[in-house]
Amino acid sequence: MQARLLNKVIFFCFFYLGLTQFAYSQIDRKQIHLADSLFKSNRLLEAERIYLRNLNPNLSEFENIQFKLAYIAKVKNDWVSELYRLSSIHAKQNTPTIANRLAEIGEKQQLDGYAVSLIDQIEWIYFSIFPYLMGILLLLGVYAIAILFRKFLRKRRIPQSQLFFIAAYLLFLGLFTNLPGLLRFGIITQEKAYLRDYASSAAPVKQILKKGNRVNYWFAQDIWVTCIVNGEVGYIKASDYSAIN
């Protein structure tokens, strides 16, 4: 009897959570639909307020909303916000259109880190061939695993070199799949930031970074972040920048 009652309670809890999540999703989509209508009517400031209230990375419309917010920022001549919005998309889906717009803003504002680079061109190739190449690589991986599994079923000896090869191959696939995510970017949000030789306010200044400059960062150490700017490795304060991804 107690077990039955417990099952009913658990079922009710899951049902309630699912229902509330569905309702929340519906409310979000209604708000977004309203913002889209305002955006099309050129009532951009009203649309912006709704988009910002419903800016959730888990929504399928997230990237589309970021594009619209970037456009609104461009109309408002808020180039820092436009840089941030476009850079957040650029970090996940690098395209020539976004990269060239970022380079245009960077050149106009005399900022570092936005010129179209060799890395950008490699990423364009990566994203254009990724679905096809990934399919081929996965098929090869499945084929190799199937051969080893067949040997295992037949109780045949599997050389360690083959196991090592499969492990290395799967590691390569993981790195290849997450290649863009390994490059982490941030934008300087203060009027002035200092790239220092080591993690201390007393350290020598290697570069003075302007508001809007883009940096590649790796990891944080207390209030300091290790990053690379124009080929130089140094430290900036975590409060001086906003992470893009």
KEGUFI-780736 format. One record per residue (C-alpha): residue number from 1; x, y, z. Coordinates in pm, 1 decimal. Layout:
<recs>
+-----+----------+----------+----------+
: pos :        u :        v :        w :
+-----+----------+----------+----------+
: NUM :        X :        Y :        Z :
...
+-----+----------+----------+----------+
</recs>
This chain:
<recs>
+-----+----------+----------+----------+
: pos :        u :        v :        w :
+-----+----------+----------+----------+
:   1 :      0.0 :      0.0 :      0.0 :
:   2 :    277.6 :    240.6 :     92.9 :
:   3 :    470.7 :    151.8 :   -224.3 :
:   4 :    159.8 :    222.2 :   -433.0 :
:   5 :    107.5 :    558.6 :   -265.6 :
:   6 :    475.3 :    647.3 :   -315.0 :
:   7 :    453.2 :    561.7 :   -686.6 :
:   8 :    148.4 :    789.7 :   -721.8 :
:   9 :    329.9 :   1075.6 :   -548.6 :
:  10 :    638.8 :   1034.1 :   -770.5 :
:  11 :    421.7 :   1017.8 :  -1083.0 :
:  12 :    231.9 :   1332.1 :   -978.5 :
:  13 :    560.9 :   1519.5 :   -915.3 :
:  14 :    701.2 :   1430.1 :  -1256.2 :
:  15 :    370.0 :   1515.2 :  -1424.7 :
:  16 :    355.2 :   1852.5 :  -1248.6 :
:  17 :    716.5 :   1938.1 :  -1337.0 :
:  18 :    661.3 :   1841.5 :  -1697.8 :
:  19 :    341.4 :   2045.2 :  -1719.0 :
:  20 :    497.8 :   2355.4 :  -1566.6 :
:  21 :    800.8 :   2329.6 :  -1795.7 :
:  22 :    569.4 :   2300.4 :  -2096.2 :
:  23 :    366.2 :   2602.4 :  -1982.3 :
:  24 :    685.9 :   2801.9 :  -1924.3 :
:  25 :    804.7 :   2711.2 :  -2273.5 :
:  26 :    470.3 :   2821.4 :  -2420.2 :
:  27 :    488.3 :   3158.3 :  -2239.9 :
:  28 :    842.8 :   3212.8 :  -2368.2 :
:  29 :    741.1 :   3140.6 :  -2724.8 :
:  30 :    442.2 :   3375.0 :  -2706.3 :
:  31 :    669.1 :   3651.5 :  -2581.8 :
:  32 :    923.2 :   3580.8 :  -2853.9 :
:  33 :    649.0 :   3578.9 :  -3117.2 :
:  34 :    533.4 :   3920.2 :  -2990.0 :
:  35 :    892.7 :   4051.0 :  -3002.6 :
:  36 :    929.3 :   3920.1 :  -3359.3 :
:  37 :    615.4 :   4110.1 :  -3459.7 :
:  38 :    749.3 :   4429.0 :  -3301.1 :
:  39 :   1084.9 :   4374.8 :  -3472.1 :
:  40 :    918.1 :   4343.8 :  -3813.9 :
:  41 :    720.2 :   4659.5 :  -3741.5 :
:  42 :   1049.5 :   4840.7 :  -3670.2 :
:  43 :    954.9 :   4892.4 :  -3303.6 :
:  44 :   1304.1 :   4785.4 :  -3214.7 :
:  45 :   1338.1 :   4913.5 :  -2857.9 :
:  46 :   1019.7 :   4736.0 :  -2747.7 :
:  47 :   1133.4 :   4418.6 :  -2921.0 :
:  48 :   1476.8 :   4445.7 :  -2758.0 :
:  49 :   1327.7 :   4460.7 :  -2406.9 :
:  50 :   1128.9 :   4140.9 :  -2465.0 :
:  51 :   1421.5 :   3959.9 :  -2629.8 :
:  52 :   1649.7 :   4043.0 :  -2337.2 :
:  53 :   1393.5 :   3916.0 :  -2085.4 :
:  54 :   1367.5 :   3585.9 :  -2272.9 :
:  55 :   1730.6 :   3538.6 :  -2375.6 :
:  56 :   1782.6 :   3174.8 :  -2284.3 :
:  57 :   2071.4 :   2973.3 :  -2438.4 :
:  58 :   1854.4 :   2659.0 :  -2418.4 :
:  59 :   1593.9 :   2798.7 :  -2658.2 :
:  60 :   1618.3 :   2692.2 :  -3021.9 :
:  61 :   1563.6 :   3058.1 :  -3121.0 :
:  62 :   1864.8 :   3176.6 :  -2916.7 :
:  63 :   2099.2 :   3231.3 :  -3212.1 :
:  64 :   1827.8 :   3405.1 :  -3413.7 :
:  65 :   1753.8 :   3635.5 :  -3118.9 :
:  66 :   2124.8 :   3717.5 :  -3088.0 :
:  67 :   2128.4 :   3817.6 :  -3456.3 :
:  68 :   1830.1 :   4047.4 :  -3403.1 :
:  69 :   1982.5 :   4202.0 :  -3091.0 :
:  70 :   2302.4 :   4262.2 :  -3288.9 :
:  71 :   2100.3 :   4439.1 :  -3559.4 :
:  72 :   1922.9 :   4652.9 :  -3299.0 :
:  73 :   2261.4 :   4740.9 :  -3144.5 :
:  74 :   2386.8 :   4839.9 :  -3490.8 :
:  75 :   2086.8 :   5070.8 :  -3541.0 :
:  76 :   2148.4 :   5224.1 :  -3195.8 :
:  77 :   2519.1 :   5263.2 :  -3283.4 :
:  78 :   2602.5 :   5052.1 :  -2977.8 :
:  79 :   2904.2 :   4886.0 :  -3135.5 :
:  80 :   3019.6 :   4714.8 :  -2812.2 :
:  81 :   2688.3 :   4531.1 :  -2780.1 :
:  82 :   2692.9 :   4443.5 :  -3149.8 :
:  83 :   3045.3 :   4306.2 :  -3112.9 :
:  84 :   2939.7 :   4095.5 :  -2815.2 :
:  85 :   2629.5 :   3952.8 :  -2986.9 :
:  86 :   2804.7 :   3872.2 :  -3312.9 :
:  87 :   3109.8 :   3732.7 :  -3134.5 :
:  88 :   2893.2 :   3492.0 :  -2931.6 :
:  89 :   2755.7 :   3353.0 :  -3259.6 :
:  90 :   3097.4 :   3364.9 :  -3424.8 :
:  91 :   3245.4 :   3150.0 :  -3145.3 :
:  92 :   2998.9 :   2868.8 :  -3222.3 :
:  93 :   2934.0 :   2911.4 :  -3594.5 :
:  94 :   3203.2 :   3102.4 :  -3778.8 :
:  95 :   3085.6 :   3231.0 :  -4117.2 :
:  96 :   3248.9 :   3477.8 :  -4360.7 :
:  97 :   2957.4 :   3722.2 :  -4317.6 :
:  98 :   2996.0 :   3746.7 :  -3938.7 :
:  99 :   3377.0 :   3744.8 :  -3949.2 :
: 100 :   3385.2 :   4023.9 :  -4208.8 :
: 101 :   3136.6 :   4235.7 :  -4011.0 :
: 102 :   3344.8 :   4191.7 :  -3695.2 :
: 103 :   3657.1 :   4288.4 :  -3891.8 :
: 104 :   3476.5 :   4597.6 :  -4024.9 :
: 105 :   3378.4 :   4711.5 :  -3673.0 :
: 106 :   3725.6 :   4632.6 :  -3540.7 :
: 107 :   3891.3 :   4838.2 :  -3813.9 :
: 108 :   3652.6 :   5130.2 :  -3766.4 :
: 109 :   3703.4 :   5137.2 :  -3388.6 :
: 110 :   4077.1 :   5058.5 :  -3419.0 :
: 111 :   4047.7 :   4738.8 :  -3214.1 :
: 112 :   4271.8 :   4433.1 :  -3206.1 :
: 113 :   4162.1 :   4074.1 :  -3249.7 :
: 114 :   3895.0 :   4107.9 :  -3520.9 :
: 115 :   4088.6 :   4092.4 :  -3847.0 :
: 116 :   4005.8 :   3786.6 :  -4056.5 :
: 117 :   4281.1 :   3539.8 :  -3973.3 :
: 118 :   4405.5 :   3202.1 :  -4085.8 :
: 119 :   4209.1 :   3047.3 :  -3795.6 :
: 120 :   3888.0 :   3200.2 :  -3936.7 :
: 121 :   3956.6 :   3053.6 :  -4279.1 :
: 122 :   4029.6 :   2711.4 :  -4128.9 :
: 123 :   3701.0 :   2730.8 :  -3933.9 :
: 124 :   3508.3 :   2818.3 :  -4252.5 :
: 125 :   3642.9 :   2502.6 :  -4414.5 :
: 126 :   3575.1 :   2308.3 :  -4094.4 :
: 127 :   3208.3 :   2408.4 :  -4078.2 :
: 128 :   3151.1 :   2356.6 :  -4452.1 :
: 129 :   3284.6 :   1997.7 :  -4459.1 :
: 130 :   3204.5 :   1899.2 :  -4099.4 :
: 131 :   2876.7 :   1705.1 :  -4160.2 :
: 132 :   3026.0 :   1497.4 :  -4443.2 :
: 133 :   3367.6 :   1437.2 :  -4292.1 :
: 134 :   3219.6 :   1358.0 :  -3950.7 :
: 135 :   2989.4 :   1100.2 :  -4108.8 :
: 136 :   3282.0 :    926.4 :  -4279.3 :
: 137 :   3496.4 :    933.3 :  -3963.6 :
: 138 :   3212.6 :    792.4 :  -3752.9 :
: 139 :   3153.6 :    510.6 :  -4001.8 :
: 140 :   3523.1 :    421.5 :  -3990.9 :
: 141 :   3514.2 :    424.1 :  -3610.4 :
: 142 :   3204.5 :    201.5 :  -3598.5 :
: 143 :   3362.9 :    -36.3 :  -3850.3 :
: 144 :   3682.4 :    -66.1 :  -3641.6 :
: 145 :   3483.5 :   -123.0 :  -3319.6 :
: 146 :   3268.8 :   -386.5 :  -3494.6 :
: 147 :   3582.6 :   -578.1 :  -3600.8 :
: 148 :   3716.3 :   -577.3 :  -3243.6 :
: 149 :   3377.7 :   -680.5 :  -3105.6 :
: 150 :   3363.1 :   -966.6 :  -3351.1 :
: 151 :   3706.5 :  -1082.3 :  -3235.3 :
: 152 :   3587.3 :  -1058.5 :  -2875.2 :
: 153 :   3280.6 :  -1273.0 :  -2945.5 :
: 154 :   3500.5 :  -1533.7 :  -3114.8 :
: 155 :   3734.1 :  -1522.4 :  -2812.6 :
: 156 :   4028.8 :  -1428.5 :  -3027.8 :
: 157 :   4320.1 :  -1232.2 :  -2887.2 :
: 158 :   4299.1 :   -854.9 :  -2940.4 :
: 159 :   4643.3 :   -689.4 :  -2962.2 :
: 160 :   4697.3 :   -394.8 :  -2730.5 :
: 161 :   4812.2 :   -185.9 :  -3027.1 :
: 162 :   4463.0 :   -213.4 :  -3179.6 :
: 163 :   4296.9 :   -106.9 :  -2855.6 :
: 164 :   4538.0 :    186.2 :  -2832.0 :
: 165 :   4458.2 :    283.4 :  -3192.9 :
: 166 :   4082.7 :    278.9 :  -3127.0 :
: 167 :   4124.3 :    487.9 :  -2807.7 :
: 168 :   4343.4 :    740.8 :  -2993.4 :
: 169 :   4094.3 :    752.4 :  -3281.7 :
: 170 :   3799.8 :    819.9 :  -3048.7 :
: 171 :   4001.8 :   1091.6 :  -2873.1 :
: 172 :   4071.0 :   1249.4 :  -3211.7 :
: 173 :   3697.9 :   1240.5 :  -3295.2 :
: 174 :   3617.2 :   1411.9 :  -2965.4 :
: 175 :   3871.2 :   1687.7 :  -3031.1 :
: 176 :   3756.5 :   1729.7 :  -3391.6 :
: 177 :   3392.0 :   1757.4 :  -3287.4 :
: 178 :   3465.1 :   2016.9 :  -3018.8 :
: 179 :   3733.7 :   2212.8 :  -3205.0 :
: 180 :   3548.4 :   2550.2 :  -3204.4 :
: 181 :   3467.0 :   2511.5 :  -2833.9 :
: 182 :   3837.7 :   2482.5 :  -2750.3 :
: 183 :   3889.6 :   2842.1 :  -2865.0 :
: 184 :   3746.6 :   3064.9 :  -2591.5 :
: 185 :   3705.0 :   3437.2 :  -2646.7 :
: 186 :   3628.0 :   3739.2 :  -2436.4 :
: 187 :   3568.9 :   4110.1 :  -2497.2 :
: 188 :   3721.9 :   4389.0 :  -2291.2 :
: 189 :   3433.5 :   4579.3 :  -2130.1 :
: 190 :   3628.9 :   4846.4 :  -1938.4 :
: 191 :   3754.9 :   5165.4 :  -2100.2 :
: 192 :   4108.7 :   5043.1 :  -2038.9 :
: 193 :   4254.3 :   4706.1 :  -1935.2 :
: 194 :   4613.4 :   4602.0 :  -1871.9 :
: 195 :   4774.9 :   4284.4 :  -2000.0 :
: 196 :   5033.9 :   4208.3 :  -1732.8 :
: 197 :   5342.0 :   3990.3 :  -1727.5 :
: 198 :   5214.6 :   3783.5 :  -1434.6 :
: 199 :   4907.0 :   3767.6 :  -1208.7 :
: 200 :   4964.8 :   4075.1 :   -994.9 :
: 201 :   4874.3 :   4443.7 :  -1003.7 :
: 202 :   5245.8 :   4513.1 :   -949.5 :
: 203 :   5347.7 :   4318.9 :  -1262.3 :
: 204 :   5486.1 :   4507.4 :  -1564.8 :
: 205 :   5226.3 :   4605.2 :  -1826.3 :
: 206 :   5280.2 :   4430.6 :  -2161.5 :
: 207 :   4987.6 :   4589.1 :  -2347.3 :
: 208 :   4709.5 :   4839.5 :  -2280.7 :
: 209 :   4380.6 :   4706.2 :  -2418.3 :
: 210 :   4094.1 :   4926.0 :  -2531.5 :
: 211 :   3725.8 :   4868.6 :  -2466.0 :
: 212 :   3596.3 :   4621.3 :  -2723.0 :
: 213 :   3927.5 :   4442.4 :  -2784.1 :
: 214 :   3891.2 :   4066.5 :  -2820.6 :
: 215 :   4116.9 :   3826.7 :  -2631.8 :
: 216 :   4168.0 :   3451.1 :  -2628.6 :
: 217 :   4152.6 :   3327.3 :  -2271.0 :
: 218 :   4237.4 :   2991.0 :  -2113.8 :
: 219 :   4175.4 :   2971.6 :  -1741.9 :
: 220 :   4120.6 :   3185.0 :  -1432.1 :
: 221 :   4344.7 :   3211.6 :  -1128.9 :
: 222 :   4174.0 :   3402.1 :   -844.8 :
: 223 :   4084.6 :   3740.1 :  -1000.1 :
: 224 :   4323.6 :   3696.4 :  -1294.2 :
: 225 :   4271.1 :   3535.1 :  -1633.1 :
: 226 :   4545.7 :   3391.5 :  -1851.6 :
: 227 :   4501.4 :   3504.6 :  -2211.0 :
: 228 :   4680.9 :   3571.6 :  -2536.8 :
: 229 :   4663.2 :   3901.7 :  -2725.3 :
: 230 :   4850.7 :   3968.5 :  -3049.1 :
: 231 :   5070.5 :   3664.9 :  -2987.5 :
: 232 :   5162.0 :   3771.5 :  -2632.4 :
: 233 :   5062.1 :   3563.4 :  -2331.3 :
: 234 :   4970.5 :   3757.7 :  -2018.9 :
: 235 :   4714.9 :   3819.1 :  -1745.4 :
: 236 :   4415.4 :   4049.4 :  -1725.4 :
: 237 :   4167.9 :   4104.2 :  -1442.4 :
: 238 :   3852.9 :   3893.5 :  -1468.5 :
: 239 :   3642.5 :   4206.7 :  -1405.0 :
: 240 :   3787.8 :   4374.5 :  -1715.4 :
: 241 :   3628.9 :   4142.5 :  -1971.4 :
: 242 :   3313.8 :   3942.9 :  -2051.7 :
: 243 :   3340.0 :   3585.3 :  -2173.5 :
: 244 :   3174.4 :   3517.6 :  -2506.8 :
: 245 :   3160.7 :   3136.4 :  -2478.6 :
+-----+----------+----------+----------+
</recs>
